[in-house]
Amino acid sequence: MTRTVWDSSLGKKTVMAVSGLIMLLYLVVHMLGNLKIFFGSGDFNHYAHWLRTIGEPLLHYEWALWIIRVVLVVAVVAHATAAYQLSRRDIRARPSRYVHSKPRSSYATRTMRWGGIILGLFIVWHLLDLTTGTVHSGGFQSGHPYQNVVDTFSTWYGDVIYIVAMLALGLHIRHGFWSAAQTLGAGSRTRDRALKTVANVLALVLTAGFIAVPVAVMTGVVS
């Protein structure tokens, strides 16, 4: 049964929609957490520590955080795999006359495809920068997330990578939320305008919220 659902185009679109909404929920919470940096290093570092103690004493230290990470990894892999397979299926379904000519794709399709690639690469860089410290500038300090964030956004390339990725994220959410709503049957003639408005607002708020942090470091508001 599970294999039958996965093999269908509707099944893959449903997986994309559900996994996308899981990641969207995480992004909203993550953005709100990031904005605590405006309240100073004490609040921001305390928030980062709290993330590792969620569920105690029922759960051990960092267990809840690892559960969240595993769920996100599964969501990302499922989302990317379904997107890739649907793209390949779409190419194979095109008439043979397109074999020797470059097919035209919509703006939304190109945005989702390249936005997904940019975000995938960004996730790898982001983890290597602020989780493992492998590519971090200024000397990674374990247990000092505030200083690590300031270090990252004190470099021009750190700002460029982050801002470009967040702009791609905004476009991805704008188109993705709408597609997910249609796939899950939430769309209708009476709700379409409201859903488009929600998609635009979510994209704008999340993009602005995430970009606010590097801009604050660049302008000296956070230091």
N, C-alpha and C positions, 0 to 999 in steps of 0.2 A: 504493500500500500504506500509506504513512504517513498519507495523508489519510483512508483508510478506517478506520484505527485511531483517529485523532483524532476522527472523526465519531461513533464509537460511545460509548455511556455508559461501558462498561468501559474503553475507551481513555483517556477523560478522567479517570476515577478512578485509572487506573494512572499517568497523568502527575502527578496530584495527589499520589499516594503516593510516587513516586520523588522528585519535587521537594521534597516535605515532608521526606523523610529526608535529602536533601542539606542543606537548611536546618537540620535538627536537628543534624547532624554539625557544621556550622559553629557553631551556638549553644553546643554543648558546649565546643569549642575556645575560642570567644570568652569564655565565662564563666570558664574556667580562666585565660585571659590577664588578664581584668579583676581577678581575685583577687590578681594580683601587686602590686596597688596597696597591699596590706597590708605589703609588704616595703620600702616606701619609694619615693621619687621616682626614685632611681637605677635600681633594678630595673625599675620600671614604664616609664620612659622608654627604657631599654635594650631592653626587650621590644618596644616600639613601633617602635624603630629597626630591630630584627632583622626585623620583619615586612616591612620595605622592602628588605631585603638577602637574602631567601630565594632560593636558587638561584644566587647569585653564585659564581664568575664566569661560569657557563654562561648565566645570565640577567642582563640589565642591571638597574640599580637600579629597584625598584618593579614590575618586570615581573610577578613572581609574584603580587604583591598585586593588580595589575590583572586578572590572569587569574582570581583568586579572586573579585574584584568582578563581573566579567562573568558568571561561572558563577552567582553568587548572583542577579544581576539577571534572568538567563534563568529561573532556578528560581522566583523570586518572580512574574514575569510569567506564566509557564506555570501556576503554582499558582493565581493569582488568576483568570486567564482560564478555566481549566477549572472552577473553583468557580462562577464567575458563569454560565457556559453550562449547567452541570448544574442550577443553581438555576432558570434560565429554563426549561429543559426540563422540570423537575419541575412548575413552575407550569402550563405548557401541557398537561401530561399529566393534570392534575386534572379531575374531572368538572365539567361546566358549572354544576352546582348551587352551586359555590363562587364563581362569578363575582361574585355580589352579597353574598357573606358572607365574613368574614375567616377564612381557613383557619387551623387550629390547627397549630402546629409543635412539635416536641419540644424539650426543654430543650437537648439536645446540638446540634440544628440551629441554634437561636437563638444559642447560645454560639459556635459556629463562625462563623456569619455576622457577628455584631457584633464578635466577637473579631478576625476577619480585618480588618474595617474599621478598628478601633482600632489594630491592629498596622501596617496600611498607612500610616495617618496618622503614627504614631509613627516609622516608618522615615524618612519625609521630614523630620520635626522633628529626629531624631537626627543625620542627615547634615548638616543646616543648622547644627546646634549644634556638633558635635564634629569634623566633617570640613572643612566650608567656613568655619565660624565666623560665618555670616551672622546667626544669631539668638543667638549666644553672649553670655552676660552677663560683665561684668568685663574685657572686652578679650581677644579670642582671641589666643593665643601659638603660632604655628606652630612645631612641633618641641618643644613642652612639653606633652605630653598629660596628665601628672600634674596640673599646675596647671589645665589646662582642665577636667578632670573635677571637681576640687575646686571650681572656680568655678561649674560647672553645678549641683552638688548643695549649694551654699551658698545657693541661692534656693529658696523654698517651692514655686514653680510647677515648677521643674526636678525637684524630688523627687516632686511629685504626678504629673506627666506620666509620669515613668519608672516609678514604683511601680504606677500603674494599668495601664500597658502591660505590665509584667512579670506582673501578676496575670492579665491577659487572655492572655498568652503561656502561662502555666501551664495554664489551662483549655483552650486551643487544643491544646497538646501532649497533654494527657490524653485528649482525644477523638480528636485527629488520629492519634496513634500507633496507637491501637486500630483505627481505620478503615483506615489504611495496611496494617496487618498482615492484616486480613481481605481487602483488595483484592489483595494480593500472594500470597494463599494460605497465609499462615503460621498462620492460626487453625485450631483444631480443638477438640474437646471436652476433650482432655487438656491442651492448651496455653493455653486461654482464660484460666484463672486466672493463670497465669504472665505472660501478655501484659498483662493488666490491672494486675498488680503492677508490671511494668516501666514501663508508661505512667504510673502514679501516682508511682513513685519518680523517674522522669525529670522529670516536671512539678514535683514538690516540690523536687528538688535544683536544677534550673535556676532556678526562681522565687526560692528562698532565696539562691542564689549571686549572682544579678544584683542582688537587692534589698539584699544585704549591703553593697554599695558606697555607695549613697546614705545608708543608715542609719549607716554608719561615719563619713561626712563630717558628717552631722547631729549625731552624738554626740561629735564631736571625736576619735574614734579615728584618723581620717585627716584630716590638715590640711596 
